[in-house]
């Protein structure tokens, strides 16, 4: 009986940890894509990133062809690009990432309210993967 109780307790801990991890992950949705008519081989893509309370994205890079301009739409986003300082951007503020930059921190700064940002990419049209996890 004790073994069953211990197994049930461990299962509850694992389930709770997995549920917390799933709720902390960012929801990423491509909302716009258009080839640039005056820049052959390049496209503009809009990506909506939604963070629940305490949500975050793992550290990542983007394609080496990508320039990114991000605007916080709601809440506050904590961000660190390369070895720069960790900054908090409020709704209406923005930041950019240059080709090859490393985005080490990208997270909702609040544990109680959601946050959203719109990331606009100028990227090679042939690029299929916009995010590459840090190794």
C-alpha positions in Angstrom: 0.0 0.0 0.0 2.9 2.4 0.8 4.5 1.6 -2.6 1.2 2.5 -4.3 0.9 5.8 -2.4 4.5 6.7 -3.2 4.0 5.8 -6.9 0.8 7.9 -7.0 2.6 10.9 -5.3 5.5 10.7 -7.8 3.0 10.5 -10.7 1.2 13.6 -9.4 4.5 15.5 -9.2 5.5 14.5 -12.8 2.0 15.4 -14.1 2.1 18.8 -12.3 5.6 19.5 -13.6 4.6 18.6 -17.2 1.4 20.7 -17.0 3.4 23.7 -15.6 5.9 23.4 -18.4 3.2 23.2 -21.1 1.5 26.3 -19.7 4.8 28.3 -19.5 5.7 27.8 -23.2 4.9 30.6 -25.6 2.2 30.2 -28.2 3.7 31.3 -31.6 1.5 32.0 -34.6 2.6 33.2 -38.0 0.0 35.9 -38.9 1.4 37.4 -42.1 3.7 36.5 -45.0 4.5 38.4 -48.2 7.3 38.3 -50.7 9.0 41.7 -51.0 8.5 42.8 -54.7 11.4 45.1 -54.7 13.9 42.8 -52.9 14.0 39.5 -54.8 14.4 36.4 -52.6 13.3 38.2 -49.4 9.9 38.1 -47.6 8.3 39.8 -44.6 6.7 37.6 -42.0 4.7 38.6 -39.0 4.8 36.3 -35.9 2.5 36.8 -32.9 4.1 35.5 -29.7 1.8 35.0 -26.7 3.0 34.4 -23.2 0.8 33.3 -20.4 1.6 34.4 -16.9 5.2 33.3 -16.2 5.5 32.1 -19.8 8.8 32.1 -21.7 10.6 30.9 -24.8 13.8 28.9 -24.6 17.0 30.6 -25.7 17.2 30.7 -29.5 18.6 32.2 -32.6 17.0 33.0 -35.9 18.2 32.3 -39.5 21.3 34.2 -40.4 19.3 36.0 -43.1 16.7 37.4 -40.6 16.4 40.9 -39.3 13.7 41.1 -36.6 11.7 44.1 -35.3 9.5 43.3 -32.3 6.8 45.4 -30.7 5.2 44.5 -27.3 1.5 44.6 -27.8 0.4 43.7 -24.3 2.0 43.4 -20.9 5.7 43.4 -20.4 8.4 41.3 -22.0 11.8 40.5 -20.5 14.5 40.2 -23.2 18.2 39.7 -23.6 19.9 39.8 -27.0 23.5 38.5 -27.2 25.5 39.5 -24.1 23.6 42.7 -23.6 21.7 43.5 -20.4 18.3 41.9 -19.6 15.7 44.6 -20.4 12.0 44.8 -19.7 9.9 46.2 -22.6 6.4 47.5 -21.8 3.4 47.5 -24.2 4.2 49.9 -27.1 8.0 49.6 -26.8 10.1 47.7 -29.3 13.5 46.1 -29.9 15.3 44.6 -32.8 17.6 41.6 -33.5 20.3 41.6 -36.2 21.1 38.7 -38.4 23.0 36.1 -36.3 22.0 37.5 -32.9 21.4 35.1 -30.0 18.1 35.7 -28.1 19.0 34.2 -24.7 16.0 35.5 -22.7 12.5 36.1 -23.9 9.8 35.9 -21.3 6.7 37.4 -19.8 7.8 39.7 -17.0 4.6 39.0 -15.0 3.6 35.9 -13.1 -0.1 37.0 -13.1 -0.9 38.7 -16.4 -0.4 37.6 -20.1 1.9 39.3 -22.5 2.1 39.5 -26.3 4.5 40.7 -28.9 4.6 40.9 -32.7 7.9 40.0 -34.3 8.3 41.1 -37.9 11.0 39.2 -39.8 12.7 40.3 -43.0 14.1 36.9 -44.1 15.1 34.8 -47.1 11.9 33.6 -48.8 13.2 30.0 -48.9 13.7 29.9 -45.1 11.3 27.5 -43.5 12.4 27.5 -39.9 12.4 30.8 -38.1 13.6 29.6 -34.7 16.7 27.5 -33.8 17.1 26.4 -30.2 20.4 27.4 -28.5 22.7 24.4 -28.1 
